[in-house]
Amino acid sequence: MSFNIALTGLAAAQKDLDVTANNIANVNTTGFKESRAEFADVYASSVFSSGKTKNGDGVRTTMVAQQFHQGSLSFTNNSLDLAITGEGYFAMANDLGAQDFTYTRAGAFKLNKDNFIVDASGNYLQGFPVDEATGDTTSVSLSTSSALQIPDASGSPRATTNVYSSFNLDSRASAPTVTPFDPETSATYNSSTSTTVYDSLGEPHILQFFFVKTDSTVTGNENEWEVYATLDEKPFDATGVEQTTTPYTPLSTFQFDASGLPQSTDGTANTDTTFNPLTLPSGLGAATGLSDLLSNGASFPDDVTINWRDEAATANKVPTQYASNFEVKALEQDGATVGRLSGIDIGSDGKIVASYSNGDTSFLGQVAMVRFSNSQGLQQVGDTSWKKSLTSGEPIAGEPGSGTLGSINSSALEQSNVNLTNELVDLISAQRNFQANSRALEVNSTLQQNILQIR
């Protein structure tokens, strides 16, 4: 009997050594969770045996329990490296559209040849669908999740529909002595500024504004200015129609009060202490407008509105006429040319945002996060991955950072949670246990040899 007890002790010590050696071997494995060998004594008796004198029958391994505490983070320069802070797992599928998921904490992801986000084994990272413009998640069910893909196509162009312009016109300026206005003759205007607008094909065009102070001896107003405009050096009026003969009709007329602030010129109250916006017809169909100025087969799909302010309607950026040099306070528009993918950003909530060279951004998806009622019940399948089991419970999906789910750190990896110092101490302890049980076998062998030598 003592032979069997010693053998169970050897087996337990060997199991302890194996578990410790496996922990040490994976000390640098991303997302690895250390294991702990747990043992229980063996005790067998019958109704006819005396429990008071029973010594026990050895030891057995009850479980190799994984320890899912947080590992430290290692920061990288790769935005596709993801680490989870808190509870949760990434959901992975070995094929597109597959519903047989594995779960991992190892977030060393990369792109495959089709621009899908995968791990080193080629498994696809799963994500929830989102609204491209707002990023709102439309579903948090694993059944509706899909492989996350980074687009490599160009971003679509966006035609200009709004132009924002604000400025200070110098009240000390005099009316030009050379008339009439000619965009090619600088002596016929006081100041000018320009911005780039985009048509339906994303081709840029130069929209230029010219400011001409009127002759007060003619108009009777010392604070009046005329505004002219050209598109690709083609003068046009307030209806968007090209002007081919001089004198050109001004796009608009500005008047300022004695405080240098905008004043209505037509009896209509201005909005937000600025001039009323000017809408230029697009010129589609039988109508005339800005599209007629284009010669590349493109158009302006919608009317273009010129707003005499900045986009945010900032109080101190209204048009003014102060005794100060000409100054452009705001000059922007909402169009965009064709954009190339320039960067990927993943937030702590798992939202993946693509940035394009034309300044556009779009949401591509949200990294799916999963938790389990009993993580220690998960079944190991290798490659630092697990599968659900009867004891783990069903996977509960959700958005990162919601409920008890952890958040995501981009450009970071979760390191192994193995404490090498503790493992080396355990290794020594397991070795001593093995030696002690080996000694017990040796003693038993010596005793039996002595018995066999009795005559």
Secondary structure, DSSP 4 states (H G I P E B T S, - for coil): -HHHHHHHHHHHHHHHHHHHHHHHHTTT-TT---EEEEEEE-----TTS-TTT-----EEEEEEEE--PPPPEEE-S-TTBEEEESB-EEEEESSTT---EEEES--B-EE-TTSBEE-TT-PEEEEE-B-TTT--BS---GGG-EE-B---SPBPPB---EEEEEEE--TT----SS-S--TT-GGG-SEEEEEEEE-TT--EEEEEEEEEE--HHHHS-TTEEEEEEEETTEEE-TTS-B--SSSPPPSEEEEE-TTS-EE-SSSPPPBTTBPPPEEEP---TTS-SGGGG--SS---SS-EEEESS-TT--GGGS-B--SS--EEEEEEES-B--B-EEEEEE-TT-EEEEEETTS-EEEEEEE-EEE-S-GGGPEEEETTEEE--TTT---EEE-TTSTTB-EEEETEEEPP---HHHHHHHHHHHHHHHHHHHHHHHHHHHHHHHHHT--
